[in-house]
Amino acid sequence: MSDTQHEFYIRSASDDEARGPFTFDQLAQLAVRGQLTRDMLYYEAESEQWVAIGGNTAISSRLFSRAAASPPPGARQRADKDDEAGTSSGDGNAAAPASLAASPSLPRRPACIALLLAGALALVLPFFITPAAPADSASGIAKILTHPFVLLGAIDLVLAFAVLAAGVSSSLGKIIRLRAAVGLGFLGSLFWLQEQPAALGAALLAAAGLWFATFAATRRGLAFAATAGLAGIVFLAYCLAS
């Protein structure tokens, strides 16, 4: 966290969900209210790492020196009233959010839903466009077995509805990352044995995009993960359909 960084994202050490963006002054106000502690993590843009706030003595001293000082009489009450009314402070700057829960979060839900639905379509579509087998030689179950990745598509569809209903919670994010890892392992092994490096690369890109979209800390990182994931899914669909 440096003076050149204008937006800050924070989270607790046990939570995958980041909160922000905050200005430095807003972080200081959260520290005054006891809603920001030294053991919480912030995303350092320069190193692209999550770092404990207390680990940076220069920054933590600036943040928590304000918390150590007693606020003027009535200042806390006026700040609470401003938060409830949605007004700004007297110097024209926007008031800090009343709590971490009220702060804006990254749009992970639409990004993950888009990736999961696109993945489901890419994996299931070849099942429907493949020419039907003769009636006396293959049943519906046999056709499904010729496209085992259709099961991954069904899982993606279920996860998409789960994200739509509950958002990208910490537990659901872990399930989505597990799905990305399992899918990459299955499809990667299949394409490796079939000597299809292009399809293998597409599966890797799609899985990586879905993986990082569940915990990207910045809008730029989330946009990059979603774009990479969608590009991999589109190319994977092309490889499976061809």
QUIGIGI-V486856 format. One record per helix or strand of 2 or more residues. SS is the DSSP state (H for helix, E for strand). FROM is the first residue (numbers start at 1). TO is the last residue. Records with the same first field share a line. If there is no record, write none. Layout:
SS=FROM-TO  FROM-TO
This chain:
E=8-11  19-22  41-44  49-52
H=24-32  53-55  57-68  75-85  100-102  108-129  140-145  150-166  170-193  197-213  219-241
